[in-house]
Amino acid sequence: MPIRRLSWSIALLALIIMISGCIQPVSTVDLTRTALAPFAVVPTATSIVIPAGATPSPTLLVEQFILSRGEQPNGLQVWYDQPQAFDRLQGFSYTGMTGVPCVGYLLSTAIGGVWQPNNGALVCADSPATEAFAAVTYFLTSTGDPTTIVFGRVMNPAATAVAVVFNDGTSQQTAPQAGGFLIVRPDVVAATVITAINAEGNTVVPNIPQLPV
């Protein structure tokens, strides 16, 4: 190989190494707010070992998660419990220690036969008299898929649906369960408006406030 070609090959190799060193993998920190940093537990005597084909108690993981955040799961209701890719996504409501309504979600992953909390968040209303509130944030599934989640509570008994309009022009709606609601969708988008609707299609809460998680 001529000396000039050899020098060019060495320079190109050095450039590739330098560029690859500057490329950083996508971090969960980039897709989650501080309150959503992955929450994991080291398997202990209280960890949940899953027999083949079985699932753990719907509330046990959620109770552990709420307690880990310094809260008490008073009147806990787990109203959403569905697979999310290879994970398990739960939505729940409870009454906070100061008597205010609270809501949250928990994403768990089965590792070595043990369900371990992977990601989650809690948010509580400012007042016991709050009519409705919501939060919007993001997480990565165990397969690395970025996901947007909208979760909240609506205490107005006339509300039969909650509709979310996203900043990419799409919209989704869901029916509240035990006053709680949860919507997930792929990618990272923002919610521009969240409303509650009654059975006749009329808006009963025109703009559900989004609280920080």
N, C-alpha and C positions, 0 to 999 in steps of 0.2 A: 504494500500500500504506500503510495507517495506520502512524503512527510506532510505536505499541505493538507491532503485528505485526512490523514491521521489526526492532525491538529484540529481540523474542523469537527471530526467525530467526537474527540475528547471535549471540545467546547460545547457541542450539542448535548452530550451526556450530562455535563455539569449543569447546563441550563435546565434540563428536565428534572434533575435531582433538586435544584433550588426551587423550582415551581411547585413540585410535589410536596416539598417541605412547608410551603406556604398555604397549601390547601388543607383546611380543617374539616373534619366530619361534622355533619349536622348534630347539634347538641340539644338534648331535651331542655336545657336551660333556655335556649333560644325560643322554644315553643311553649314554655310555661312561665307563669309569673312566680314570684318568690314563694307564695303560699302553696304553689303546686309542685314544688320540687319533689321528685320521686320519693315516696314514703315506703320503706321496706322494713320488714321485721326479720330478725334472725330466728330460724326455727327453734322453738323451745318446747317445754312440756305442754304449753298451752297452744302451740301451733296446731293447725288443723291438717291432719294427715288424711288424704282422700283415698278411700278404697276404690277399686276399679268400678267405674260407672256411677259413682256416688258424688254428691255435692255437699258442701258444708252447710250448716245452718245459715239461713238468709241474713240473720241479724248479727251473728257472732263477729265476723270480720268488721262489720260496720261499727259495732260497739267498741271494738278495740281501736279502730281508727279515730272515732270521736274522742275517746278517753286520751289518746295520744296527743290530741290537740288541746288538752286542758279543759275540755267541756264534759258535760254529763248528758247522756242520751235519754233525757226525760221524755216519756211518751213516744219513743222511737217507732216510726213506721217506715218499713222498706217497701216502697210501692213500685219500684222498677228493678228487675233482676233478669238481665238478658245477656247472651253472648255478644262480645264485641271482638270480631276476628277470632283469635285464639284466647282472648281474655274474657273476663266476666265484669260487666258494668252494672253497678247498682245505684239507684237513686233513693234518697231517704229524707225524711223530715223528723224534726224533734223540737222540743221546747228548750231554749237555752237557760243557763243558770239564772239569768236576770228576767226570765219570764217572757222573752221575745221569741217569735217563731224563727226557726232556723231550717236550712236545707243544705244538702250536699250530695256529692257523688263519690263513688269509690271504684277505681279500676284495679282489679286483682288479676294476678297471673299464677298459673300452676307451675311450680318449679320443684322437680323431684318428688312429686306426689303431695306437695304442700301448697295450699293457696296462700300467696303472699301479696299484700297490698302493694301496688305499683305506682299509683298516682291517685290523687283525690283532692277535694277542696270542700270547705264549709263557708257558708255566709249566713249572717243573721240580720233580721230587720232592726231598724233603729228604735222601733216602738212596738209594743204589743198590739197597737191599733192599726198597724200598717195593712193596707188593703192588698198589696201585691208587691213582689220584688223579684229580681232575677240577677244572674251573673253569667258572664260569657267568658270562656277561656279555652285553652287548648291543651292537648296531650298527645303523646306518641303511644301507639299500641306496641305490644311486644314484637310485632313484625316491622316496626319503624314507620308506620303510616301516620302522618300528621292528621289530627282530627279536631274539629271545633265542637264544643259542647255548650249548650244553653240550658241552664237549670234554674228553677226558682219555685216560688209558692204563690198561689192566688187564693186569698181568703174569702173573696166574694162568691157566695153560693150560686149566683146566677151564671157564673162563667162555666161554659161547657167546652170551650176550646181556647188554646193559646196559639197565636200566630206570630211567626218571626220572619221579618224581612231582612235579608242579608245585603251587604254592600256590593255583591256581584249581580244583584237583580233577582236572585232566586228567593223563594219563600218556602217555609214548611210550617205545619201546624200539628198540634197534638191535643188530646183530651187530658185534662188534669186528672190525676189519680190521688185520692186522699188529699187533695189540694196541692199536690206537687206536680211539677212538669219537667220534662227532660227531652231535649232534642239533640241528636248527634248527626254530624255530616262530615264527609271527608274534606281535606284541605283546611287552610287557615283563612277564615273570613271573619268579618265583623258584623254584628247585628245592628242595623240602623234603627229599627223600631220593633218593640214587642208589645202586642196587644192581647186583651182577653175579650172573648166574644160569647154571647149567650146563644141559646138554642134557636132563636129567631134570626141569628146572623147579625145582631146589633152589637156594637162595641160597648162593653161595660167598663173596661179599663183601657183608655186610649193610648197610654204610654207607660208600660210597666218599667219603673226605674231599674237601671243596671247598677248594682253595687260592686265595689272592688272585692276581690277574693284575697 
